[in-house]
Amino acid sequence: MNTPLHLGQMFTDSPQRSKEQLAVFALLNLGFVSSLASGTLRATEAVHLFYRAENCNFVRKRLRDKTADGIMSHGVQLPDVFTVLPPEEAQREFQRELEAMRGLCLKLLQPKRLAA
């Protein structure tokens, strides 16, 4: 997959936009987190494909959710970990960041589980 994903094209406006879109957003991110954790995807690739300015703006302006915005903020910063830290420390911090992102995704999905 080399083509960047555009959240603005993936989500349509609908009356239930907020809850459903946040759930889909969380699930999509869990896929990216899993791919990053397994090494299938590198941090720079993830930024190119998904954690990009266009998608960050979409999340901030359209989804308007602090948790979703936090996920994007963590995602954007992933490559920086490898730039500023020694390799072993960078890997540990990278895993902590992924775990934080995973937790935020699960937080977005929590209301769905309680309602089910």
Summary of the structure (lengths in Angstrom):
residues: 116
radius of gyration: 14.2
end to end distance: 33.5
largest distance: 47.6
contacts: 323
relative contact order: 0.16
helix: 79%
strand: 0%
